[in-house]
Amino acid sequence: MPLLSYYDVLGVPQFATQDRIRKAYLELRDEPIPRDRLVDRRLLERAYKELGTESNRKAYDEYLWSLIEEETPKEKKKKKKQELEIAESRHPSPEIPMSSASAAGDGDEEGQKGREESLLSGKGVF
């Protein structure tokens, strides 16, 4: 079920005048509400309470903007990744020197070959 703003409940755009909000509320309040309708009378009353006065409406609009400007978890993760990349580019990690045996290739060749075969066969060594 989609989330409805109080503007949606009253059926008015966000830039509607206070007079238009009041008229929409009065029209909806006086018509009978069928059981299968999404908006019930309590929600209608709450919407008019929030949007009926200029000060409450201003506070509600600020609340809506805070929801829009809030980052989703996916956006936060992407932003953090970008920040880490920037930090790493400014301060690169020191390179770790390789040992003489691994640099010269004198390591355990049979063990390496066995690991490669197990990876190719799909078994993996972990």
DSSP file (Angstrom, degrees, kcal/mol; ACC not computed):
  #  RESIDUE AA STRUCTURE BP1 BP2  ACC     N-H-->O    O-->H-N    N-H-->O    O-->H-N    TCO  KAPPA ALPHA  PHI   PSI    X-CA   Y-CA   Z-CA
    1    1 A M              0   0    0      0, 0.0     2,-0.0     0, 0.0     0, 0.0   0.000 360.0 360.0 360.0 128.1    0.0    0.0    0.0
    2    2 A P        -     0   0    0      0, 0.0     2,-0.3     0, 0.0     0, 0.0  -0.343 360.0-109.4 -70.7 150.5    1.5    3.4   -1.0
    3    3 A L        -     0   0    0     -2,-0.0     2,-0.4     1,-0.0     0, 0.0  -0.616  32.9-150.5 -78.7 137.2    2.2    6.0    1.6
    4    4 A L        -     0   0    0     -2,-0.3     2,-0.2     4,-0.0    -1,-0.0  -0.890   2.5-143.7-110.7 137.7   -0.1    9.0    1.4
    5    5 A S     >  -     0   0    0     -2,-0.4     4,-1.9     1,-0.1     3,-0.2  -0.500  34.8-105.7 -85.2 168.0    0.7   12.5    2.4
    6    6 A Y  H  > S+     0   0    0      1,-0.2     4,-1.9     2,-0.2     6,-0.1   0.795 123.1  59.6 -65.9 -26.0   -2.0   14.6    4.0
    7    7 A Y  H  >>S+     0   0    0      2,-0.2     5,-2.2     1,-0.2     4,-1.1   0.906 105.5  48.3 -65.4 -40.4   -2.3   16.5    0.7
    8    8 A D  H  45S+     0   0    0     -3,-0.2    -2,-0.2     2,-0.2    -1,-0.2   0.882 107.6  55.6 -65.2 -38.6   -3.1   13.2   -1.0
    9    9 A V  H  <5S+     0   0    0     -4,-1.9    -1,-0.2     1,-0.2    -2,-0.2   0.915 114.4  38.8 -60.7 -43.3   -5.7   12.5    1.7
   10   10 A L  H  <5S-     0   0    0     -4,-1.9    -1,-0.2     2,-0.1    -2,-0.2   0.611 109.5-124.9 -83.7 -12.2   -7.5   15.8    1.0
   11   11 A G  T  <5 +     0   0    0     -4,-1.1    -3,-0.2     1,-0.3    -4,-0.1   0.830  67.9 122.8  74.4  31.8   -6.9   15.5   -2.7
   12   12 A V      < -     0   0    0     -5,-2.2    -1,-0.3    -6,-0.1    -2,-0.1  -0.897  64.0-108.4-122.9 153.9   -5.2   18.9   -3.1
   13   13 A P    >   -     0   0    0      0, 0.0     3,-1.6     0, 0.0    -1,-0.0  -0.352  34.4-109.3 -74.1 164.2   -1.8   19.8   -4.5
   14   14 A Q  T 3  S+     0   0    0      1,-0.3    47,-0.0    -2,-0.1    -6,-0.0   0.754 118.1  55.0 -67.2 -23.6    0.9   20.9   -2.1
   15   15 A F  T 3  S+     0   0    0      2,-0.0    -1,-0.3     0, 0.0     0, 0.0   0.249  81.1 130.7 -93.2  13.2    0.7   24.5   -3.3
   16   16 A A    <   -     0   0    0     -3,-1.6     2,-0.1     1,-0.1    -4,-0.0  -0.288  60.7-111.1 -65.8 151.1   -3.0   24.7   -2.6
   17   17 A T     >  -     0   0    0      1,-0.1     4,-2.0     4,-0.0     5,-0.2  -0.335  25.1-110.0 -76.9 164.0   -4.3   27.7   -0.7
   18   18 A Q  H  > S+     0   0    0      1,-0.2     4,-2.3     2,-0.2     5,-0.1   0.864 120.7  54.9 -62.0 -35.7   -5.7   27.5    2.8
   19   19 A D  H  > S+     0   0    0      1,-0.2     4,-2.3     2,-0.2    -1,-0.2   0.908 107.7  48.5 -64.8 -41.7   -9.2   28.2    1.4
   20   20 A R  H  > S+     0   0    0      2,-0.2     4,-2.3     1,-0.2    -2,-0.2   0.872 110.4  51.5 -66.9 -37.0   -8.9   25.3   -1.1
   21   21 A I  H  X S+     0   0    0     -4,-2.0     4,-2.3     2,-0.2    -2,-0.2   0.922 110.4  48.7 -64.2 -43.9   -7.7   22.9    1.7
   22   22 A R  H  X S+     0   0    0     -4,-2.3     4,-2.5     2,-0.2    -2,-0.2   0.920 111.6  49.0 -63.0 -44.1  -10.7   23.9    3.8
   23   23 A K  H  X S+     0   0    0     -4,-2.3     4,-2.3     1,-0.2    -1,-0.2   0.908 111.3  49.6 -63.0 -42.0  -13.2   23.4    0.9
   24   24 A A  H  X S+     0   0    0     -4,-2.3     4,-2.3     2,-0.2     5,-0.2   0.906 111.4  49.6 -63.3 -41.0  -11.7   20.0    0.1
   25   25 A Y  H  X S+     0   0    0     -4,-2.3     4,-2.7     1,-0.2    -2,-0.2   0.940 111.2  48.3 -62.8 -47.7  -11.9   18.9    3.8
   26   26 A L  H  X S+     0   0    0     -4,-2.5     4,-1.6     1,-0.2    -1,-0.2   0.882 112.0  49.9 -62.7 -38.5  -15.6   20.0    4.1
   27   27 A E  H  X S+     0   0    0     -4,-2.3     4,-1.0     1,-0.2    -1,-0.2   0.932 115.4  42.3 -65.0 -45.1  -16.5   18.2    0.9
   28   28 A L  H  < S+     0   0    0     -4,-2.3    -2,-0.2     1,-0.2    -1,-0.2   0.849 111.3  55.8 -71.1 -33.7  -14.9   15.0    2.0
   29   29 A R  H  < S+     0   0    0     -4,-2.7    -1,-0.2     1,-0.2    -2,-0.2   0.868 109.1  46.6 -66.2 -36.2  -16.2   15.2    5.5
   30   30 A D  H  < S+     0   0    0     -4,-1.6    -1,-0.2    -5,-0.2    -2,-0.2   0.681  95.9  84.1 -84.3 -17.9  -19.8   15.5    4.4
   31   31 A E  S  < S-     0   0    0     -4,-1.0     2,-0.1    -3,-0.2    -4,-0.0  -0.615  89.2-105.4 -85.9 146.8  -19.7   12.6    1.8
   32   32 A P        -     0   0    0      0, 0.0    -1,-0.1     0, 0.0    -2,-0.1  -0.449  31.1-137.1 -69.1 141.0  -20.3    9.1    3.1
   33   33 A I        -     0   0    0     -2,-0.1     8,-0.1    -4,-0.1     7,-0.0  -0.883  13.9-135.9-104.4 118.2  -17.1    7.0    3.1
   34   34 A P    >   -     0   0    0      0, 0.0     3,-1.3     0, 0.0     0, 0.0  -0.308  21.4-115.6 -68.4 157.2  -17.4    3.4    1.8
   35   35 A R  T 3  S+     0   0    0      1,-0.3    -2,-0.0     5,-0.0     0, 0.0   0.821 111.2  55.3 -63.7 -32.9  -15.7    0.7    3.8
   36   36 A D  T 3  S+     0   0    0      2,-0.0    -1,-0.3     3,-0.0     2,-0.2   0.420  82.1 111.9 -85.4   4.1  -13.2   -0.2    1.0
   37   37 A R    <   -     0   0    0     -3,-1.3    -4,-0.0     1,-0.1     0, 0.0  -0.517  68.1-134.8 -79.1 145.3  -11.8    3.3    0.7
   38   38 A L  S    S+     0   0    0     -2,-0.2     2,-0.6     1,-0.1    -1,-0.1   0.835  88.0  66.3 -67.7 -33.5   -8.2    3.9    1.8
   39   39 A V        -     0   0    0    -30,-0.1     2,-0.2     4,-0.1    -2,-0.1  -0.797  67.0-170.7 -98.4 121.6   -9.0    7.1    3.7
   40   40 A D     >  -     0   0    0     -2,-0.6     4,-1.9     1,-0.1     5,-0.1  -0.535  39.3 -97.9-101.8 176.1  -11.1    6.9    6.8
   41   41 A R  H  > S+     0   0    0      1,-0.2     4,-2.5     2,-0.2     5,-0.2   0.848 119.6  55.4 -64.3 -36.5  -12.6    9.7    8.8
   42   42 A R  H  > S+     0   0    0      1,-0.2     4,-2.3     2,-0.2    -1,-0.2   0.912 109.2  47.6 -63.9 -41.2   -9.9    9.8   11.4
   43   43 A L  H  > S+     0   0    0      2,-0.2     4,-2.4     1,-0.2    -1,-0.2   0.882 110.5  52.4 -66.2 -38.3   -7.2   10.2    8.8
   44   44 A L  H  X S+     0   0    0     -4,-1.9     4,-2.1     2,-0.2    -2,-0.2   0.915 110.3  48.0 -62.5 -44.0   -9.2   12.9    7.2
   45   45 A E  H  X S+     0   0    0     -4,-2.5     4,-2.2     1,-0.2    -2,-0.2   0.912 112.2  49.2 -63.3 -43.2   -9.6   14.8   10.5
   46   46 A R  H  X S+     0   0    0     -4,-2.3     4,-2.0     2,-0.2    -2,-0.2   0.891 109.3  52.6 -64.3 -39.9   -5.8   14.4   11.2
   47   47 A A  H  X S+     0   0    0     -4,-2.4     4,-2.4     1,-0.2     5,-0.2   0.920 111.7  45.5 -62.8 -43.3   -5.0   15.7    7.7
   48   48 A Y  H  X S+     0   0    0     -4,-2.1     4,-2.4     1,-0.2    -1,-0.2   0.866 109.1  56.0 -70.1 -33.5   -7.1   18.8    8.2
   49   49 A K  H  < S+     0   0    0     -4,-2.2     4,-0.4     1,-0.2    -1,-0.2   0.902 113.7  40.9 -62.2 -40.0   -5.7   19.4   11.6
   50   50 A E  H  < S+     0   0    0     -4,-2.0    10,-0.3     1,-0.2    -2,-0.2   0.866 127.7  30.4 -75.6 -37.4   -2.1   19.4   10.2
   51   51 A L  H  < S+     0   0    0     -4,-2.4    -2,-0.2    -5,-0.2    -3,-0.2   0.560  99.8  82.1-101.1  -8.9   -2.9   21.4    7.1
   52   52 A G  S  < S+     0   0    0     -4,-2.4     2,-0.3    -5,-0.2    -1,-0.1   0.806  90.7  49.4 -70.8 -30.5   -5.8   23.6    8.3
   53   53 A T  S  > S-     0   0    0     -4,-0.4     4,-2.4    -5,-0.2     5,-0.2  -0.854  81.5-128.2-111.5 149.4   -3.6   26.2   10.0
   54   54 A E  H  > S+     0   0    0     -2,-0.3     4,-2.3     1,-0.2     5,-0.2   0.882 107.6  49.9 -61.6 -41.0   -0.7   28.0    8.4
   55   55 A S  H  > S+     0   0    0      2,-0.2     4,-2.0     1,-0.2    -1,-0.2   0.921 113.3  45.1 -68.0 -42.8    1.8   27.2   11.3
   56   56 A N  H  > S+     0   0    0      1,-0.2     4,-2.3     2,-0.2    -1,-0.2   0.893 113.2  51.9 -65.1 -38.6    0.9   23.5   11.4
   57   57 A R  H  X S+     0   0    0     -4,-2.4     4,-2.7     2,-0.2    -2,-0.2   0.903 107.9  51.1 -65.1 -40.9    1.1   23.3    7.6
   58   58 A K  H  X S+     0   0    0     -4,-2.3     4,-2.1     1,-0.2    -1,-0.2   0.924 111.2  47.8 -62.2 -44.3    4.6   24.9    7.6
   59   59 A A  H  X S+     0   0    0     -4,-2.0     4,-2.0     2,-0.2    -1,-0.2   0.893 112.2  50.0 -63.5 -39.6    5.8   22.4   10.1
   60   60 A Y  H  X S+     0   0    0     -4,-2.3     4,-2.4   -10,-0.3    -2,-0.2   0.910 109.2  51.3 -65.8 -42.3    4.3   19.5    8.1
   61   61 A D  H  X S+     0   0    0     -4,-2.7     4,-2.2     2,-0.2    -2,-0.2   0.897 109.2  50.6 -62.2 -40.3    6.0   20.8    4.9
   62   62 A E  H  X S+     0   0    0     -4,-2.1     4,-2.0     2,-0.2    -1,-0.2   0.893 109.4  51.8 -62.8 -39.7    9.3   21.0    6.7
   63   63 A Y  H  X S+     0   0    0     -4,-2.0     4,-1.6     2,-0.2    -2,-0.2   0.921 108.8  50.2 -62.7 -44.4    8.8   17.4    7.9
   64   64 A L  H  X S+     0   0    0     -4,-2.4     4,-1.9     1,-0.2    -2,-0.2   0.910 110.1  50.2 -61.1 -42.1    8.1   16.3    4.3
   65   65 A W  H  X S+     0   0    0     -4,-2.2     4,-2.5     1,-0.2    -1,-0.2   0.866 106.2  55.6 -65.5 -35.2   11.2   18.0    3.0
   66   66 A S  H  X S+     0   0    0     -4,-2.0     4,-1.1     1,-0.2    -1,-0.2   0.869 107.9  49.5 -65.2 -33.9   13.3   16.3    5.7
   67   67 A L  H  < S+     0   0    0     -4,-1.6    -2,-0.2     2,-0.2    -1,-0.2   0.883 111.9  48.0 -69.2 -38.2   12.0   12.9    4.5
   68   68 A I  H  < S+     0   0    0     -4,-1.9    -2,-0.2     1,-0.2    -1,-0.2   0.901 113.7  46.2 -68.9 -40.8   12.9   13.7    0.9
   69   69 A E  H  < S+     0   0    0     -4,-2.5    -1,-0.2    -5,-0.1    -2,-0.2   0.676  89.0 104.8 -77.7 -17.6   16.4   15.0    1.7
   70   70 A E  S  < S-     0   0    0     -4,-1.1     2,-0.2    -5,-0.2    -3,-0.0  -0.412  74.7-120.6 -67.2 137.9   17.2   12.0    4.0
   71   71 A E        -     0   0    0     -2,-0.1    -1,-0.1     1,-0.1    -2,-0.1  -0.521  18.2-126.1 -81.3 144.5   19.5    9.5    2.3
   72   72 A T     >  -     0   0    0     -2,-0.2     4,-2.4     1,-0.1     5,-0.2  -0.452  30.9-105.3 -78.8 161.7   18.5    5.9    1.8
   73   73 A P  H  > S+     0   0    0      0, 0.0     4,-2.2     0, 0.0     5,-0.2   0.863 123.1  53.5 -57.3 -35.5   20.8    3.2    3.2
   74   74 A K  H  > S+     0   0    0      2,-0.2     4,-2.1     1,-0.2     5,-0.2   0.909 109.4  47.6 -66.0 -41.0   22.0    2.5   -0.4
   75   75 A E  H  > S+     0   0    0      2,-0.2     4,-2.5     1,-0.2    -1,-0.2   0.890 110.8  51.9 -66.3 -39.0   22.9    6.1   -0.9
   76   76 A K  H  X S+     0   0    0     -4,-2.4     4,-2.5     2,-0.2    -2,-0.2   0.910 110.1  48.9 -62.6 -42.1   24.7    6.2    2.5
   77   77 A K  H  X S+     0   0    0     -4,-2.2     4,-2.2     2,-0.2    -2,-0.2   0.911 112.3  48.1 -64.5 -42.8   26.7    3.1    1.5
   78   78 A K  H  X S+     0   0    0     -4,-2.1     4,-2.1     2,-0.2    -2,-0.2   0.906 112.1  49.3 -64.0 -42.0   27.6    4.6   -1.9
   79   79 A K  H  X S+     0   0    0     -4,-2.5     4,-2.4     2,-0.2    -2,-0.2   0.910 110.6  49.9 -64.5 -42.8   28.6    7.9   -0.2
   80   80 A K  H  X S+     0   0    0     -4,-2.5     4,-2.3     1,-0.2    -1,-0.2   0.896 109.5  51.8 -63.3 -40.1   30.8    6.2    2.4
   81   81 A K  H  X S+     0   0    0     -4,-2.2     4,-2.2     2,-0.2    -1,-0.2   0.908 110.2  48.9 -62.6 -42.4   32.5    4.2   -0.4
   82   82 A Q  H  X S+     0   0    0     -4,-2.1     4,-2.2     1,-0.2    -2,-0.2   0.900 109.9  51.6 -63.9 -40.7   33.3    7.4   -2.3
   83   83 A E  H  X S+     0   0    0     -4,-2.4     4,-2.4     1,-0.2    -2,-0.2   0.895 109.9  49.5 -63.3 -40.0   34.7    9.0    0.9
   84   84 A L  H  X S+     0   0    0     -4,-2.3     4,-2.7     2,-0.2    -2,-0.2   0.898 109.8  51.3 -65.1 -40.6   37.0    6.0    1.5
   85   85 A E  H  X S+     0   0    0     -4,-2.2     4,-1.9     2,-0.2    -2,-0.2   0.903 111.2  47.8 -63.6 -40.2   38.2    6.2   -2.1
   86   86 A I  H  X S+     0   0    0     -4,-2.2     4,-1.6     2,-0.2    -2,-0.2   0.920 112.3  49.3 -65.2 -44.0   39.0    9.8   -1.7
   87   87 A A  H  X S+     0   0    0     -4,-2.4     4,-2.2     1,-0.2    -2,-0.2   0.907 111.4  49.1 -62.7 -42.0   40.8    9.2    1.6
   88   88 A E  H  < S+     0   0    0     -4,-2.7    -1,-0.2     1,-0.2    -2,-0.2   0.860 108.3  53.5 -66.8 -34.7   42.8    6.4    0.1
   89   89 A S  H  < S+     0   0    0     -4,-1.9    -1,-0.2    -5,-0.2    -2,-0.2   0.827 112.8  44.5 -69.9 -29.2   43.8    8.6   -2.9
   90   90 A R  H  < S+     0   0    0     -4,-1.6    -2,-0.2     1,-0.3    -1,-0.2   0.854 129.0  25.2 -79.3 -36.2   45.1   11.3   -0.5
   91   91 A H  S  < S-     0   0    0     -4,-2.2    -1,-0.3    -5,-0.2    -2,-0.1  -0.730  82.8-160.7-130.5  80.7   46.9    8.8    1.8
   92   92 A P        -     0   0    0      0, 0.0    -3,-0.1     0, 0.0     3,-0.1  -0.313  26.9-108.6 -64.5 145.8   47.8    5.7   -0.2
   93   93 A S        -     0   0    0      1,-0.1     2,-0.0    -5,-0.1    -5,-0.0  -0.475  40.7-100.8 -72.2 145.0   48.6    2.6    1.9
   94   94 A P        -     0   0    0      0, 0.0     2,-0.2     0, 0.0    -1,-0.1  -0.368  37.8-111.5 -67.5 144.7   52.3    1.7    2.0
   95   95 A E        -     0   0    0     -3,-0.1     0, 0.0     1,-0.1     0, 0.0  -0.562  25.4-130.9 -77.0 139.9   53.3   -1.2   -0.3
   96   96 A I        -     0   0    0     -2,-0.2     2,-0.1     1,-0.0    -1,-0.1  -0.805  23.2-124.3 -93.0 123.0   54.3   -4.4    1.5
   97   97 A P        -     0   0    0      0, 0.0     2,-0.2     0, 0.0    -1,-0.0  -0.383  24.5-120.6 -68.2 144.2   57.6   -5.8    0.2
   98   98 A M        -     0   0    0      1,-0.1     2,-0.0    -2,-0.1     0, 0.0  -0.526  29.1-105.4 -81.5 150.4   57.4   -9.3   -1.0
   99   99 A S     >  -     0   0    0     -2,-0.2     4,-2.1     1,-0.1     5,-0.2  -0.348  30.1-113.1 -70.9 159.3   59.7  -11.9    0.6
  100  100 A S  H  > S+     0   0    0      1,-0.2     4,-2.1     2,-0.2     6,-0.3   0.847 114.2  54.3 -64.5 -34.3   62.7  -13.1   -1.4
  101  101 A A  H  >>S+     0   0    0      1,-0.2     5,-2.0     2,-0.2     4,-0.8   0.928 113.1  40.4 -68.2 -44.0   61.3  -16.6   -1.8
  102  102 A S  H  45S+     0   0    0      1,-0.2    -1,-0.2     2,-0.2    -2,-0.2   0.814 114.8  53.5 -75.1 -28.0   58.0  -15.5   -3.3
  103  103 A A  H  <5S+     0   0    0     -4,-2.1    -2,-0.2     1,-0.2    -1,-0.2   0.878 111.9  44.1 -71.3 -37.2   59.6  -12.8   -5.4
  104  104 A A  H  <5S-     0   0    0     -4,-2.1    -1,-0.2    -5,-0.2    -2,-0.2   0.616 111.8-119.3 -82.9 -12.6   62.1  -15.3   -6.9
  105  105 A G  T  <5S+     0   0    0     -4,-0.8    -3,-0.2    -5,-0.1    -4,-0.1   0.684  73.8 130.9  83.6  17.8   59.4  -17.9   -7.5
  106  106 A D      < +     0   0    0     -5,-2.0    -4,-0.2    -6,-0.3     3,-0.1   0.183  38.0 120.0 -89.4  18.0   61.1  -20.5   -5.3
  107  107 A G  S    S-     0   0    0     -6,-0.4     2,-1.2     1,-0.2     3,-0.1   0.063  84.5 -61.7 -72.4-172.7   57.8  -21.2   -3.3
  108  108 A D     >  -     0   0    0      1,-0.2     4,-1.9     2,-0.1    -1,-0.2  -0.607  53.8-178.5 -75.2  96.8   56.1  -24.5   -3.1
  109  109 A E  H  > S+     0   0    0     -2,-1.2     4,-2.5     1,-0.2    -1,-0.2   0.863  78.9  52.1 -71.0 -36.4   55.2  -25.1   -6.7
  110  110 A E  H  > S+     0   0    0      2,-0.2     4,-2.3     1,-0.2    -1,-0.2   0.907 110.2  48.9 -66.9 -40.2   53.4  -28.4   -6.1
  111  111 A G  H  > S+     0   0    0      2,-0.2     4,-2.1     1,-0.2    -1,-0.2   0.897 112.1  49.1 -64.0 -39.8   51.2  -26.8   -3.4
  112  112 A Q  H  X S+     0   0    0     -4,-1.9     4,-2.3     2,-0.2    -2,-0.2   0.910 110.5  50.3 -64.7 -42.8   50.4  -23.9   -5.8
  113  113 A K  H  X S+     0   0    0     -4,-2.5     4,-2.2     1,-0.2    -2,-0.2   0.893 110.0  50.7 -64.1 -39.6   49.6  -26.3   -8.6
  114  114 A G  H  X S+     0   0    0     -4,-2.3     4,-2.2     2,-0.2    -1,-0.2   0.892 110.0  49.5 -64.6 -40.3   47.2  -28.3   -6.3
  115  115 A R  H  X S+     0   0    0     -4,-2.1     4,-2.0     2,-0.2    -2,-0.2   0.902 110.8  50.3 -64.9 -40.6   45.4  -25.1   -5.2
  116  116 A E  H  X S+     0   0    0     -4,-2.3     4,-2.2     1,-0.2    -2,-0.2   0.908 110.7  49.2 -63.9 -41.7   45.0  -24.1   -8.8
  117  117 A E  H  X S+     0   0    0     -4,-2.2     4,-2.1     1,-0.2    -2,-0.2   0.894 110.8  49.8 -65.2 -40.2   43.6  -27.5   -9.8
  118  118 A S  H  X>S+     0   0    0     -4,-2.2     6,-1.9     1,-0.2     5,-1.3   0.858 111.2  49.6 -69.3 -33.0   41.1  -27.4   -6.9
  119  119 A L  H ><5S+     0   0    0     -4,-2.0     3,-0.7     4,-0.2    -1,-0.2   0.901 111.3  48.9 -69.1 -39.6   40.0  -23.9   -7.8
  120  120 A L  H 3<5S+     0   0    0     -4,-2.2    -2,-0.2     1,-0.2    -1,-0.2   0.847 108.2  54.0 -68.2 -33.1   39.5  -25.0  -11.4
  121  121 A S  H 3<5S-     0   0    0     -4,-2.1    -1,-0.2    -5,-0.2    -2,-0.2   0.622 115.6-116.7 -77.2 -10.4   37.5  -28.1  -10.4
  122  122 A G  T <<5S+     0   0    0     -3,-0.7    -3,-0.2    -4,-0.5    -2,-0.1   0.399  89.1 106.9  94.1  -3.7   35.2  -25.8   -8.4
  123  123 A K      < -     0   0    0     -5,-1.3    -4,-0.2    -6,-0.2    -5,-0.1   0.894  63.0-162.7 -75.6 -39.8   36.0  -27.3   -5.0
  124  124 A G        -     0   0    0     -6,-1.9     2,-0.6    -9,-0.1    -5,-0.1   0.381  19.3-111.2  70.9 150.3   38.0  -24.3   -3.8
  125  125 A V              0   0    0      1,-0.1    -1,-0.1   -10,-0.1    -6,-0.0  -0.950 360.0 360.0-119.7 109.5   40.5  -24.2   -1.0
  126  126 A F              0   0    0     -2,-0.6    -1,-0.1     0, 0.0    -2,-0.1   0.343 360.0 360.0-137.5 360.0   39.3  -22.1    2.0
